[in-house]
Amino acid sequence: MRFRYRWIVGGIGECLMLAGLVGILSGAEQPPGSAAGEIVTTRSTTNLAVRQVGPGVFEIGEIRFNKKEKLVKFPAVVNFREGPIEYLVVTSGGKIHESVFRTHVEPRQIHVAMLLLGAKGAGTNALPEDPAQSLPGDRISVTVSWQADGKKHFRAGEEFVRDRKRDAAPKKGDWVYNGSRVREDGFAAQQDGSIISLITDPDALVNNPRPGREDDDSWLANPKALPPLETPVEVTLQLKP
């Protein structure tokens, strides 16, 4: 089964495309006169193909998502092993000078997959910077895996980071899927390349809810947990019940 869509670059059109895609894969009828899932626009577009590869399992480019297990997987590589960081994952065109991992997958593809799994996002264009206030959005786990020494290794996303001020690993637990926001120049995560942020960033898809997120100087990469630079890894985002 294969669906093809046109991405609408910018503003409300992009939101309409996302809503249409969710409707199609859930069995909703298409508007009269439209092709299967295609929204035509006079603005710049690029194709997006969603295909089913198994019962409840779909792919968008190199992203695979499982509706039953509520998880999204995508490839990345080790980008940064030592020094101050602000992000756990960004795109190759994002802030790679301050991110542990980088990926060439598109944030909007990840967002579509998360929406199809039932994520709601923050529902707001602003996030509270006060760490005493909880972040709005969906609770998720972040896991990174890779092959080495003939076996597969798994670590929680927070294990690749150290709290500089406490000189300790951050508290284990959930992350928050806020889903970025739509700005005048389009879907913010797509424009900036920000996928998983350690500091409060409403333009990233995922935010860190832990104390210290309000401080740009709080976080360091943890080389003890990381494989060598450029090691291919797989990032998994899983929605919590």
Secondary structure, DSSP 8 states (H G I E B T S, - for coil): -EEEEE---SHHHHHHHHHHHHHHHTT----TT--TT----SS---EEEEEEEETTEEEETTEEEETTTTEEEEEEEE---SSB-SEEEEETTS-GGGEEEEE-S-HHHHHHHHHHTT----SSS-----TTS---SEEEEEEEEEEETTEEEEEEGGGGEEETTTTB----S-EEE----EETTEEHHHHH-EEEESS--TTSSEE--STTTT-TTSEEE-TTT---TT-EEEEEEEE--
